[in-house]
């Protein structure tokens, strides 16, 4: 039970961050000055109580702990489930549960690779073609330029994987909270789908806006 609670708490932390980060990303549609000002503001949150960028490092540390805790809890629970069923089924139908489990596994790998790339690309600027500190708008535009379509493709794949991950995670959370009656389960499925679609559309709007010239 404790592991399920850990998964739920860390999952909620990560989902809240994803939505807040998405809202911040959408500021790019208000222009370069607004977007760069927003990026600078993130570095000054907490001043003068906290030195510059301390809030970001505290946030990064919290997110790292949440990610590690989420992966660890998921891994332990998966191993326990396998040990509880030592004999494989002679015939295992492709039901919703097995499909979701497979999606969560490969989706988790893609998400982890994406997080590593995203940090090297837009945080440390190691892989960014523009790579100028403080020029966040220009860095994003250079990142998703039409010539770098493969970056946009990988980004889209990762965001869709996050959407699948979020959809199944929210649906599982609703079921855990007792929404297992037919009507309650339909509402839970619909809510999980809508929230996941909002996240996917919000994140993908930025790279595709750059790719199509709407932002640039």
MDTraj code that builds the backbone (N, CA, C; nanometers):
import mdtraj as md
import numpy as np

residues = "UNK UNK UNK UNK UNK UNK UNK UNK UNK UNK UNK UNK UNK UNK UNK UNK UNK UNK UNK UNK UNK UNK UNK UNK UNK UNK UNK UNK UNK UNK UNK UNK UNK UNK UNK UNK UNK UNK UNK UNK UNK UNK UNK UNK UNK UNK UNK UNK UNK UNK UNK UNK UNK UNK UNK UNK UNK UNK UNK UNK UNK UNK UNK UNK UNK UNK UNK UNK UNK UNK UNK UNK UNK UNK UNK UNK UNK UNK UNK UNK UNK UNK UNK UNK UNK UNK UNK UNK UNK UNK UNK UNK UNK UNK UNK UNK UNK UNK UNK UNK UNK UNK UNK UNK UNK UNK UNK UNK UNK UNK UNK UNK UNK UNK UNK UNK UNK UNK UNK UNK UNK UNK UNK UNK UNK UNK UNK UNK UNK UNK UNK UNK UNK UNK UNK UNK UNK UNK UNK UNK UNK UNK UNK UNK UNK UNK UNK UNK UNK UNK UNK UNK UNK UNK UNK UNK UNK UNK UNK UNK UNK UNK UNK UNK UNK UNK UNK UNK UNK UNK UNK UNK UNK UNK UNK UNK UNK UNK UNK UNK UNK UNK UNK UNK UNK UNK UNK UNK UNK UNK UNK UNK UNK UNK UNK UNK UNK UNK UNK UNK UNK UNK UNK UNK UNK UNK UNK UNK UNK UNK UNK UNK UNK UNK UNK UNK".split()
xyz = np.array([
    [0.0824, -0.1209, 0.0000],
    [0.0000, 0.0000, 0.0000],
    [0.0860, 0.1261, 0.0000],
    [0.1959, 0.1194, 0.0774],
    [0.2848, 0.2353, 0.0853],
    [0.3447, 0.2692, -0.0507],
    [0.3783, 0.1666, -0.1283],
    [0.4364, 0.1900, -0.2605],
    [0.3344, 0.2535, -0.3548],
    [0.2087, 0.2110, -0.3441],
    [0.1044, 0.2697, -0.4273],
    [0.0824, 0.4162, -0.3913],
    [0.0908, 0.4464, -0.2616],
    [0.0785, 0.5854, -0.2177],
    [0.1959, 0.6673, -0.2700],
    [0.3160, 0.6088, -0.2636],
    [0.4353, 0.6778, -0.3153],
    [0.4200, 0.7064, -0.4639],
    [0.3705, 0.6071, -0.5399],
    [0.3496, 0.6273, -0.6835],
    [0.2486, 0.7377, -0.7092],
    [0.1417, 0.7390, -0.6288],
    [0.0374, 0.8395, -0.6471],
    [0.0899, 0.9796, -0.6169],
    [0.1600, 0.9944, -0.5050],
    [0.2105, 1.1262, -0.4639],
    [0.3131, 1.1791, -0.5635],
    [0.4098, 1.0940, -0.5992],
    [0.5116, 1.1383, -0.6951],
    [0.4488, 1.1643, -0.8320],
    [0.3493, 1.0833, -0.8686],
    [0.2800, 1.1052, -0.9959],
    [0.2100, 1.2387, -0.9987],
    [0.1430, 1.2732, -0.8895],
    [0.0732, 1.4020, -0.8816],
    [0.1728, 1.5175, -0.8920],
    [0.2863, 1.5048, -0.8243],
    [0.3896, 1.6084, -0.8319],
    [0.4356, 1.6299, -0.9759],
    [0.4596, 1.5192, -1.0460],
    [0.5091, 1.5276, -1.1832],
    [0.4025, 1.5820, -1.2779],
    [0.2764, 1.5438, -1.2572],
    [0.1678, 1.5927, -1.3426],
    [0.1496, 1.7433, -1.3237],
    [0.1532, 1.7896, -1.1991],
    [0.1401, 1.9333, -1.1729],
    [0.2532, 2.0107, -1.2400],
    [0.3744, 1.9569, -1.2316],
    [0.4872, 2.0234, -1.2978],
    [0.4665, 2.0288, -1.4483],
    [0.4219, 1.9176, -1.5064],
    [0.4011, 1.9132, -1.6513],
    [0.3013, 2.0186, -1.6968],
    [0.1927, 2.0353, -1.6219],
    [0.0926, 2.1346, -1.6609],
    [0.1450, 2.2769, -1.6433],
    [0.2145, 2.3031, -1.5337],
    [0.2708, 2.4367, -1.5125],
    [0.3761, 2.4687, -1.6185],
    [0.4575, 2.3691, -1.6511],
    [0.5607, 2.3867, -1.7536],
    [0.4968, 2.4116, -1.8902],
    [0.3874, 2.3421, -1.9184],
    [0.3164, 2.3616, -2.0448],
    [0.2617, 2.5028, -2.0551],
    [0.2018, 2.5522, -1.9471],
    [0.1477, 2.6886, -1.9472],
    [0.2589, 2.7895, -1.9724],
    [0.3744, 2.7658, -1.9089],
    [0.4874, 2.8552, -1.9318],
    [0.5358, 2.8503, -2.0759],
    [0.5396, 2.7308, -2.1343],
    [0.5828, 2.7163, -2.2736],
    [0.4940, 2.7949, -2.3695],
    [0.3647, 2.8011, -2.3390],
    [0.2703, 2.8681, -2.4286],
    [0.2926, 3.0190, -2.4343],
    [0.3716, 3.0723, -2.3425],
    [0.4041, 3.2154, -2.3463],
    [0.4867, 3.2509, -2.4696],
    [0.5398, 3.1504, -2.5366],
    [0.6180, 3.1771, -2.6570],
    [0.5319, 3.2421, -2.7655],
    [0.4002, 3.2186, -2.7596],
    [0.3092, 3.2767, -2.8587],
    [0.2868, 3.4260, -2.8364],
    [0.3357, 3.4791, -2.7232],
    [0.3234, 3.6226, -2.6958],
    [0.4464, 3.7006, -2.7408],
    [0.5424, 3.6305, -2.7984],
    [0.6583, 3.6992, -2.8535],
    [0.7869, 3.6749, -2.7773],
    [0.8963, 3.7157, -2.8403],
    [1.0293, 3.6900, -2.7847],
    [1.0518, 3.7589, -2.6515],
    [1.0132, 3.8867, -2.6419],
    [1.0373, 3.9619, -2.5187],
    [0.9648, 3.8998, -2.4000],
    [0.8379, 3.8661, -2.4197],
    [0.7583, 3.8060, -2.3121],
    [0.8143, 3.6715, -2.2697],
    [0.8523, 3.5900, -2.3682],
    [0.9017, 3.4558, -2.3374],
    [1.0357, 3.4613, -2.2652],
    [1.1260, 3.5467, -2.3128],
    [1.2562, 3.5583, -2.2476],
    [1.2427, 3.6182, -2.1075],
    [1.1483, 3.7113, -2.0922],
    [1.1243, 3.7702, -1.9602],
    [1.0727, 3.6643, -1.8629],
    [0.9854, 3.5786, -1.9114],
    [0.9327, 3.4701, -1.8286],
    [1.0455, 3.3758, -1.7856],
    [1.1329, 3.3410, -1.8793],
    [1.2451, 3.2523, -1.8488],
    [1.3372, 3.3160, -1.7446],
    [1.3581, 3.4473, -1.7554],
    [1.4417, 3.5181, -1.6575],
    [1.3728, 3.5211, -1.5214],
    [1.2409, 3.5405, -1.5213],
    [1.1654, 3.5452, -1.3960],
    [1.1781, 3.4147, -1.3188],
    [1.1801, 3.3019, -1.3905],
    [1.1949, 3.1725, -1.3242],
    [1.3251, 3.1655, -1.2447],
    [1.4264, 3.2327, -1.2932],
    [1.5562, 3.2300, -1.2259],
    [1.5625, 3.3218, -1.1046],
    [1.4637, 3.4090, -1.0909],
    [1.4659, 3.5051, -0.9804],
    [1.3574, 3.4784, -0.8762],
    [1.2821, 3.3696, -0.8927],
    [1.1782, 3.3368, -0.7950],
    [1.2418, 3.3170, -0.6578],
    [1.1837, 3.3796, -0.5572],
    [1.2346, 3.3662, -0.4200],
    [1.3288, 3.4756, -0.3770],
    [1.3753, 3.5586, -0.4703],
    [1.4635, 3.6685, -0.4318],
    [1.3830, 3.7743, -0.3550],
    [1.4430, 3.8383, -0.2563],
    [1.5841, 3.8254, -0.2125],
    [1.6063, 3.7170, -0.1066],
    [1.4990, 3.6458, -0.0686],
    [1.5152, 3.5406, 0.0315],
    [1.6101, 3.4325, -0.0183],
    [1.5955, 3.3958, -0.1467],
    [1.6819, 3.2946, -0.2073],
    [1.7732, 3.3598, -0.3100],
    [1.8970, 3.3172, -0.3199],
    [1.9850, 3.3678, -0.4261],
    [1.9299, 3.3299, -0.5631],
    [1.9771, 3.3976, -0.6672],
    [1.9297, 3.3724, -0.8031],
    [1.9503, 3.2253, -0.8412],
    [1.8474, 3.1680, -0.9024],
    [1.8434, 3.0311, -0.9541],
    [1.8295, 2.9244, -0.8452],
    [1.8269, 2.9623, -0.7195],
    [1.8136, 2.8604, -0.6154],
    [1.6784, 2.7899, -0.6248],
    [1.5731, 2.8675, -0.6571],
    [1.4419, 2.8056, -0.6696],
    [1.4443, 2.6967, -0.7770],
    [1.5078, 2.7267, -0.8915],
    [1.5151, 2.6288, -0.9997],
    [1.5884, 2.5024, -0.9553],
    [1.6959, 2.5203, -0.8798],
    [1.7713, 2.4029, -0.8353],
    [1.6930, 2.3225, -0.7312],
    [1.6180, 2.3910, -0.6454],
    [1.5317, 2.3214, -0.5496],
    [1.4244, 2.2435, -0.6256],
    [1.3675, 2.3080, -0.7270],
    [1.2650, 2.2416, -0.8093],
    [1.3231, 2.1199, -0.8803],
    [1.4404, 2.1353, -0.9382],
    [1.5043, 2.0241, -1.0078],
    [1.5342, 1.9092, -0.9128],
    [1.5786, 1.9429, -0.7925],
    [1.6058, 1.8390, -0.6947],
    [1.4789, 1.7645, -0.6553],
    [1.3703, 1.8395, -0.6340],
    [1.2431, 1.7780, -0.5995],
    [1.1904, 1.6888, -0.7103],
    [1.2033, 1.7365, -0.8349],
    [1.1579, 1.6567, -0.9489],
    [1.2412, 1.5300, -0.9653],
    [1.3719, 1.5416, -0.9421],
    [1.4589, 1.4236, -0.9517],
    [1.4186, 1.3188, -0.8486],
    [1.3929, 1.3630, -0.7254],
    [1.3495, 1.2708, -0.6201],
    [1.2161, 1.2065, -0.6581],
    [1.1238, 1.2880, -0.7128],
    [0.9927, 1.2356, -0.7518],
    [1.0044, 1.1327, -0.8635],
    [1.0888, 1.1594, -0.9622],
    [1.1071, 1.0670, -1.0745],
    [1.1680, 0.9354, -1.0268],
    [1.2736, 0.9468, -0.9452],
    [1.3397, 0.8261, -0.8938],
    [1.2426, 0.7460, -0.8083],
    [1.1672, 0.8137, -0.7223],
    [1.0704, 0.7449, -0.6369],
    [0.9599, 0.6787, -0.7180],
    [0.9153, 0.7460, -0.8228],
    [0.8090, 0.6922, -0.9083],
    [0.8562, 0.5671, -0.9822],
    [0.9765, 0.5736, -1.0383],
    [1.0313, 0.4595, -1.1119],
    [1.0583, 0.3427, -1.0167],
    [1.1135, 0.3733, -0.9003],
    [1.1443, 0.2682, -0.8035],
    [1.0176, 0.1970, -0.7571],
    [0.9138, 0.2745, -0.7232],
    [0.7880, 0.2146, -0.6782],
    [0.7249, 0.1297, -0.7885],
    [0.7281, 0.1808, -0.9121],
    [0.6704, 0.1067, -1.0243],
    [0.7455, -0.0238, -1.0480],
    [0.8782, -0.0192, -1.0382],
    [0.9603, -0.1381, -1.0600],
    [0.9339, -0.2447, -0.9536],
    [0.9292, -0.2022, -0.8279],
    [0.9055, -0.2969, -0.7184],
    [0.7669, -0.3591, -0.7307],
    [0.6660, -0.2784, -0.7605],
    [0.5302, -0.3309, -0.7739],
    [0.5191, -0.4284, -0.8914],
    [0.5879, -0.3971, -1.0015],
    [0.5851, -0.4867, -1.1179],
    [0.6505, -0.6201, -1.0853],
    [0.7615, -0.6166, -1.0117],
    [0.8299, -0.7408, -0.9748],
    [0.7449, -0.8229, -0.8794],
    [0.6782, -0.7577, -0.7879],
    [0.5903, -0.8288, -0.6951],
    [0.4758, -0.8959, -0.7701],
    [0.4225, -0.8239, -0.8698],
    [0.3121, -0.8805, -0.9478],
    [0.3576, -1.0039, -1.0246],
    [0.4803, -1.0023, -1.0775],
    [0.5314, -1.1178, -1.1509],
    [0.5558, -1.2358, -1.0575],
    [0.6077, -1.2072, -0.9370],
    [0.6327, -1.3150, -0.8401],
    [0.5023, -1.3777, -0.7916],
    [0.3979, -1.2951, -0.7867],
    [0.2679, -1.3457, -0.7403],
    [0.2033, -1.4363, -0.8442],
    [0.2530, -1.4306, -0.9693],
    [0.2009, -1.5165, -1.0759],
    [0.3188, -1.5838, -1.1440],
    [0.3838, -1.6798, -1.0750],
    [0.5061, -1.7415, -1.1279],
    [0.4853, -1.8238, -1.2538],
    [0.3644, -1.8750, -1.2748],
    [0.3365, -1.9578, -1.3924],
    [0.2681, -1.8723, -1.4975],
    [0.3291, -1.8630, -1.6134],
    [0.2706, -1.7833, -1.7203],
    [0.1468, -1.8501, -1.7764],
    [0.0563, -1.7656, -1.8244],
    [-0.0641, -1.8186, -1.8870],
    [-0.0289, -1.8894, -2.0175],
    [-0.0969, -2.0016, -2.0433],
    [-0.0765, -2.0715, -2.1703],
    [-0.1242, -1.9853, -2.2853],
    [-0.2321, -1.9121, -2.2602],
    [-0.2821, -1.8194, -2.3615],
    [-0.3265, -1.6932, -2.2905],
    [-0.2637, -1.5844, -2.3247],
    [-0.2948, -1.4587, -2.2586],
    [-0.3565, -1.3627, -2.3585],
    [-0.4875, -1.3365, -2.3489],
    [-0.5522, -1.2467, -2.4432],
    [-0.5013, -1.1046, -2.4283],
    [-0.5040, -1.0312, -2.5382],
    [-0.4585, -0.8924, -2.5377],
    [-0.5694, -0.8023, -2.4827],
    [-0.5781, -0.7974, -2.3514],
    [-0.6795, -0.7156, -2.2863],
    [-0.6241, -0.5767, -2.2623],
    [-0.7150, -0.4887, -2.2131],
    [-0.6766, -0.3506, -2.1886],
    [-0.5581, -0.3416, -2.0924],
    [-0.5605, -0.4261, -1.9867],
    [-0.4554, -0.4192, -1.8868],
    [-0.3188, -0.4493, -1.9442],
    [-0.3085, -0.5572, -2.0243],
    [-0.1788, -0.5935, -2.0798],
    [-0.1316, -0.4885, -2.1801],
    [-0.2257, -0.4312, -2.2563],
    [-0.1888, -0.3261, -2.3516],
    [-0.1343, -0.2049, -2.2773],
    [-0.2044, -0.1663, -2.1714],
    [-0.1611, -0.0500, -2.0938],
    [-0.0252, -0.0749, -2.0302],
    [-0.0042, -0.1972, -1.9805],
    [0.1236, -0.2292, -1.9171],
    [0.2382, -0.2184, -2.0171],
    [0.2158, -0.2715, -2.1388],
    [0.3204, -0.2614, -2.2422],
    [0.3457, -0.1157, -2.2781],
    [0.2394, -0.0377, -2.2891],
    [0.2531, 0.1043, -2.3222],
    [0.3329, 0.1773, -2.2157],
    [0.3041, 0.1461, -2.0882],
    [0.3739, 0.2127, -1.9788],
    [0.5230, 0.1779, -1.9808],
    [0.5568, 0.0548, -2.0180],
    [0.6976, 0.0132, -2.0182],
    [0.7767, 0.0857, -2.1256],
    [0.7325, 0.0753, -2.2531],
    [0.8112, 0.1403, -2.3582],
    [0.7971, 0.2917, -2.3498],
    [0.6831, 0.3365, -2.3035],
    [0.6645, 0.4804, -2.2860],
    [0.7577, 0.5356, -2.1806],
    [0.7779, 0.4591, -2.0725],
    [0.8680, 0.5044, -1.9669],
    [1.0104, 0.5190, -2.0161],
    [1.0551, 0.4270, -2.1017],
    [1.1908, 0.4344, -2.1572],
    [1.2057, 0.5581, -2.2458],
    [1.1070, 0.5824, -2.3326],
    [1.1112, 0.6986, -2.4218],
    [1.1114, 0.8279, -2.3406],
    [1.0281, 0.8322, -2.2364],
    [1.0200, 0.9522, -2.1528],
    [1.1530, 0.9791, -2.0840],
    [1.2165, 0.8740, -2.0315],
    [1.3453, 0.8905, -1.9640],
    [1.4511, 0.9435, -2.0606],
    [1.4573, 0.8864, -2.1812],
    [1.5527, 0.9344, -2.2817],
    [1.5233, 1.0792, -2.3193],
    [1.3944, 1.1126, -2.3291],
    [1.3548, 1.2481, -2.3644],
    [1.3961, 1.3477, -2.2559],
    [1.3779, 1.3117, -2.1300],
    [1.4157, 1.4009, -2.0197],
    [1.5647, 1.4303, -2.0241],
    [1.6452, 1.3258, -2.0469],
    [1.7902, 1.3441, -2.0552],
    [1.8250, 1.4370, -2.1717],
    [1.7647, 1.4115, -2.2886],
    [1.7923, 1.4958, -2.4051],
    [1.7455, 1.6388, -2.3814],
    [1.6287, 1.6543, -2.3225],
    [1.5708, 1.7864, -2.3003],
    [1.6604, 1.8713, -2.2100],
    [1.7180, 1.8077, -2.1077],
    [1.8091, 1.8788, -2.0180],
    [1.9347, 1.9229, -2.0930],
    [1.9919, 1.8326, -2.1723],
    [2.1122, 1.8658, -2.2484],
    [2.0847, 1.9692, -2.3570],
    [1.9607, 1.9751, -2.4037],
    [1.9240, 2.0634, -2.5129],
    [1.8896, 2.2042, -2.4660],
    [1.7953, 2.2163, -2.3726],
    [1.7428, 2.3476, -2.3367],
    [1.7756, 2.3930, -2.1946],
    [1.8462, 2.3079, -2.1187],
    [1.8894, 2.3511, -1.9854],
    [2.0393, 2.3792, -1.9850],
    [2.1189, 2.2789, -2.0171],
    [2.2631, 2.3004, -2.0240],
    [2.3044, 2.3600, -2.1589],
    [2.2165, 2.3515, -2.2587],
    [2.2388, 2.4037, -2.3951],
    [2.3511, 2.3301, -2.4683],
    [2.3888, 2.2135, -2.4185],
    [2.4979, 2.1364, -2.4798],
    [2.4651, 2.0953, -2.6227],
    [2.3409, 2.0562, -2.6476],
    [2.3009, 2.0064, -2.7792],
    [2.2196, 2.1073, -2.8596],
    [2.1983, 2.2248, -2.8039],
    [2.1164, 2.3243, -2.8737],
    [2.1970, 2.3937, -2.9837],
    [2.1421, 2.4082, -3.1041],
    [2.2175, 2.4694, -3.2148],
    [2.2450, 2.6180, -3.1945],
    [2.1645, 2.6854, -3.1120],
    [2.1870, 2.8275, -3.0831],
    [2.2672, 2.8415, -2.9539],
    [2.2164, 2.7842, -2.8489],
    [2.2908, 2.7700, -2.7240],
    [2.3344, 2.8978, -2.6566],
    [2.2487, 3.0008, -2.6541],
    [2.2834, 3.1265, -2.5893],
    [2.2069, 3.1413, -2.4587],
    [2.2793, 3.1637, -2.3498],
    [2.2160, 3.1838, -2.2208],
    [2.1282, 3.3087, -2.2249],
    [2.0069, 3.2973, -2.1741],
    [1.9164, 3.4120, -2.1692],
    [1.8366, 3.4333, -2.2955],
    [1.8722, 3.3652, -2.4037],
    [1.8009, 3.3781, -2.5315],
    [1.7124, 3.2545, -2.5524],
    [1.6183, 3.2355, -2.4628],
    [1.5386, 3.1131, -2.4627],
    [1.4514, 3.1027, -2.5876],
    [1.3916, 3.2140, -2.6269],
    [1.3070, 3.2150, -2.7470],
    [1.3874, 3.1713, -2.8690],
    [1.5041, 3.2314, -2.8860],
    [1.5897, 3.1987, -3.0007],
    [1.6367, 3.0539, -2.9941],
    [1.6643, 3.0046, -2.8749],
    [1.7082, 2.8662, -2.8599],
    [1.5987, 2.7678, -2.9012],
    [1.4746, 2.7972, -2.8623],
    [1.3623, 2.7101, -2.8979],
    [1.3377, 2.7136, -3.0486],
    [1.3404, 2.8329, -3.1063],
    [1.3188, 2.8461, -3.2508],
    [1.4271, 2.7717, -3.3281],
    [1.5523, 2.7839, -3.2844],
    [1.6616, 2.7140, -3.3521],
    [1.6476, 2.5625, -3.3356],
    [1.5948, 2.5215, -3.2220],
    [1.5821, 2.3795, -3.1919],
    [1.4836, 2.3094, -3.2849],
    [1.3710, 2.3758, -3.3124],
    [1.2650, 2.3128, -3.3920],
    [1.2568, 2.3690, -3.5344],
    [1.3671, 2.4200, -3.5831],
    [1.3716, 2.4705, -3.7202],
    [1.3378, 2.3579, -3.8181],
    [1.2786, 2.3905, -3.9339],
    [1.2401, 2.2876, -4.0314],
    [1.3530, 2.1911, -4.0672],
    [1.4760, 2.2404, -4.0730],
    [1.5886, 2.1528, -4.1090],
    [1.6150, 2.0476, -4.0013],
    [1.5662, 2.0744, -3.8802],
    [1.5848, 1.9794, -3.7698],
    [1.4531, 1.9063, -3.7421],
    [1.3885, 1.8604, -3.8476],
    [1.2590, 1.7927, -3.8350],
    [1.2674, 1.6680, -3.7480],
    [1.3853, 1.6051, -3.7469],
    [1.4023, 1.4834, -3.6684],
    [1.3917, 1.5117, -3.5178],
    [1.4325, 1.6327, -3.4769],
    [1.4178, 1.6719, -3.3368],
    [1.2702, 1.6874, -3.3028],
    [1.1961, 1.7507, -3.3913],
    [1.0519, 1.7668, -3.3707],
    [0.9824, 1.6312, -3.3670],
    [1.0268, 1.5398, -3.4536],
    [0.9674, 1.4064, -3.4569],
    [0.9909, 1.3329, -3.3243],
    [1.1135, 1.3390, -3.2731],
    [1.1452, 1.2743, -3.1456],
    [1.0668, 1.3395, -3.0318],
    [1.0575, 1.4711, -3.0346],
    [0.9827, 1.5453, -2.9331],
    [0.8358, 1.5027, -2.9350],
    [0.7792, 1.4929, -3.0552],
    [0.6383, 1.4534, -3.0686],
    [0.6168, 1.3119, -3.0169],
    [0.7080, 1.2210, -3.0506],
    [0.6977, 1.0827, -3.0033],
    [0.7013, 1.0767, -2.8512],
    [0.7912, 1.1551, -2.7909],
    [0.8039, 1.1559, -2.6452],
    [0.6789, 1.2144, -2.5790],
    [0.6245, 1.3210, -2.6360],
    [0.5054, 1.3830, -2.5781],
    [0.3850, 1.2899, -2.5888],
    [0.3721, 1.2208, -2.7005],
    [0.2627, 1.1237, -2.7152],
    [0.2794, 1.0110, -2.6129],
    [0.4035, 0.9670, -2.5909],
    [0.4297, 0.8640, -2.4899],
    [0.3899, 0.9134, -2.3514],
    [0.4201, 1.0399, -2.3225],
    [0.3799, 1.0989, -2.1949],
    [0.2279, 1.1021, -2.1847],
    [0.1610, 1.1334, -2.2968],
    [0.0152, 1.1353, -2.2973],
    [-0.0442, 0.9992, -2.2637],
    [0.0081, 0.8925, -2.3260],
    [-0.0372, 0.7572, -2.2953],
    [-0.0106, 0.7226, -2.1486],
    [0.1083, 0.7591, -2.1032],
    [0.1481, 0.7310, -1.9652],
    [0.0529, 0.8010, -1.8679],
    [0.0249, 0.9271, -1.8970],
    [-0.0625, 1.0057, -1.8100],
    [-0.2053, 0.9514, -1.8127],
    [-0.2523, 0.9153, -1.9313],
    [-0.3892, 0.8642, -1.9432],
    [-0.4079, 0.7390, -1.8579],
    [-0.3149, 0.6444, -1.8705],
    [-0.3284, 0.5210, -1.7933],
    [-0.3081, 0.5477, -1.6443],
    [-0.2139, 0.6369, -1.6104],
    [-0.1876, 0.6674, -1.4708],
    [-0.3078, 0.7308, -1.4024],
    [-0.3710, 0.8265, -1.4705],
    [-0.4891, 0.8917, -1.4128],
    [-0.6048, 0.7928, -1.3995],
    [-0.6236, 0.7112, -1.5030],
    [-0.7316, 0.6123, -1.4990],
    [-0.7113, 0.5147, -1.3833],
    [-0.5869, 0.4701, -1.3645],
    [-0.5560, 0.3792, -1.2537],
    [-0.5805, 0.4469, -1.1197],
    [-0.5441, 0.5751, -1.1108],
    [-0.5645, 0.6485, -0.9857],
    [-0.7131, 0.6604, -0.9534],
    [-0.7945, 0.6885, -1.0556],
    [-0.9384, 0.6991, -1.0342],
    [-0.9967, 0.5650, -0.9880],
    [-0.9469, 0.4559, -1.0467],
    [-0.9939, 0.3236, -1.0061],
    [-0.9539, 0.2946, -0.8615],
    [-0.8338, 0.3348, -0.8252],
    [-0.7877, 0.3146, -0.6884],
    [-0.8753, 0.3898, -0.5892],
    [-0.9242, 0.5062, -0.6327],
    [-1.0093, 0.5879, -0.5458],
    [-1.1531, 0.5376, -0.5420],
    [-1.1816, 0.4297, -0.6140],
    [-1.3127, 0.3675, -0.6025],
    [-1.4067, 0.3883, -0.7186],
    [-1.3593, 0.4502, -0.8258],
    [-1.4461, 0.4721, -0.9418],
    [-1.4490, 0.3480, -1.0301],
    [-1.5109, 0.2389, -0.9794],
    [-1.5114, 0.1132, -1.0522],
    [-1.6507, 0.0723, -1.1000],
    [-1.7512, 0.1511, -1.0659],
    [-1.8838, 0.1248, -1.1185],
    [-1.8859, 0.1661, -1.2658],
    [-1.9716, 0.1062, -1.3475],
    [-1.9730, 0.1353, -1.4918],
    [-1.9761, 0.2847, -1.5239],
    [-2.0671, 0.3589, -1.4602],
    [-2.0777, 0.5020, -1.4897],
    [-1.9539, 0.5766, -1.4408],
    [-1.9072, 0.5431, -1.3200],
    [-1.7887, 0.6079, -1.2663],
    [-1.6652, 0.5786, -1.3491],
    [-1.6556, 0.4555, -1.3999],
    [-1.5394, 0.4201, -1.4802],
    [-1.5407, 0.4922, -1.6144],
    [-1.6586, 0.5091, -1.6713],
    [-1.6677, 0.5844, -1.7978],
    [-1.6242, 0.7292, -1.7781],
    [-1.6679, 0.7883, -1.6678],
    [-1.6290, 0.9263, -1.6381],
    [-1.4782, 0.9348, -1.6151],
    [-1.4242, 0.8364, -1.5435],
    [-1.2802, 0.8339, -1.5160],
    [-1.2000, 0.8233, -1.6453],
    [-1.2435, 0.7349, -1.7352],
    [-1.1745, 0.7181, -1.8638],
    [-1.1800, 0.8476, -1.9454],
    [-1.2980, 0.9093, -1.9484],
    [-1.3144, 1.0314, -2.0266],
    [-1.2294, 1.1450, -1.9686],
    [-1.2283, 1.1569, -1.8364],
    [-1.1491, 1.2619, -1.7715],
    [-1.0006, 1.2428, -1.7967],
    [-0.9535, 1.1181, -1.7824],
    [-0.8120, 1.0887, -1.8065],
    [-0.7740, 1.1193, -1.9512],
    [-0.8631, 1.0861, -2.0446],
    [-0.8358, 1.1110, -2.1861],
    [-0.8286, 1.2603, -2.2155],
    [-0.9241, 1.3370, -2.1623],
    [-0.9286, 1.4817, -2.1878],
    [-0.8052, 1.5510, -2.1304],
    [-0.7702, 1.5188, -2.0069],
    [-0.6535, 1.5807, -1.9437],
    [-0.5252, 1.5462, -2.0192],
    [-0.5161, 1.4234, -2.0677],
    [-0.3980, 1.3823, -2.1435],
    [-0.3907, 1.4542, -2.2782],
    [-0.5054, 1.4674, -2.3453],
    [-0.5084, 1.5364, -2.4743],
    [-0.4699, 1.6836, -2.4600],
    [-0.5179, 1.7479, -2.3532],
    [-0.4818, 1.8882, -2.3292],
    [-0.3312, 1.9018, -2.3163],
    [-0.2706, 1.8104, -2.2419],
    [-0.1263, 1.8156, -2.2221],
    [-0.0512, 1.7937, -2.3534],
    [-0.0933, 1.6934, -2.4299],
    [-0.0253, 1.6616, -2.5564],
    [-0.0375, 1.7777, -2.6549],
    [-0.1582, 1.8293, -2.6717],
    [-0.1799, 1.9408, -2.7658],
    [-0.1024, 2.0637, -2.7213],
    [-0.1042, 2.0928, -2.5914],
    [-0.0329, 2.2100, -2.5407],
    [0.1162, 2.2034, -2.5673],
    [0.1766, 2.0876, -2.5417],
    [0.3208, 2.0741, -2.5629],
    [0.3580, 2.0711, -2.7110],
    [0.2777, 2.0021, -2.7915],
    [0.3115, 1.9911, -2.9335],
    [0.2856, 2.1192, -3.0114],
    [0.2039, 2.2083, -2.9562],
    [0.1739, 2.3326, -3.0271],
    [0.2988, 2.4170, -3.0492],
    [0.3932, 2.4104, -2.9571],
    [0.5142, 2.4931, -2.9691],
    [0.6053, 2.4467, -3.0829],
    [0.6520, 2.3207, -3.0839],
    [0.7405, 2.2798, -3.1943],
    [0.6748, 2.2881, -3.3314],
    [0.5454, 2.2572, -3.3410],
    [0.4782, 2.2632, -3.4707],
    [0.4545, 2.4074, -3.5146],
    [0.4399, 2.4986, -3.4195],
    [0.4288, 2.6404, -3.4537],
    [0.5601, 2.6917, -3.5121],
    [0.6718, 2.6466, -3.4551],
    [0.8029, 2.6837, -3.5088],
    [0.8252, 2.6187, -3.6448],
    [0.7899, 2.4917, -3.6542],
    [0.8096, 2.4158, -3.7778],
    [0.7326, 2.4772, -3.8939],
    [0.6138, 2.5290, -3.8662],
    [0.5291, 2.5855, -3.9717],
    [0.5499, 2.7349, -3.9928],
    [0.6350, 2.7970, -3.9115],
    [0.6629, 2.9384, -3.9289],
    [0.5722, 3.0312, -3.8515],
    [0.4788, 2.9777, -3.7735],
    [0.3905, 3.0613, -3.6938],
    [0.4693, 3.1340, -3.5837],
    [0.5718, 3.0680, -3.5328],
    [0.6626, 3.1265, -3.4362],
    [0.8024, 3.1215, -3.4946],
    [0.8727, 3.2339, -3.4898],
    [1.0073, 3.2331, -3.5466],
    [1.0630, 3.3711, -3.5692],
])
top = md.Topology()
chain = top.add_chain()
for i, resn in enumerate(residues, 1):
    res = top.add_residue(resn, chain, resSeq=i)
    for name in ("N", "CA", "C"):
        top.add_atom(name, md.element.get_by_symbol(name[0]), res)
traj = md.Trajectory(xyz[None], top)
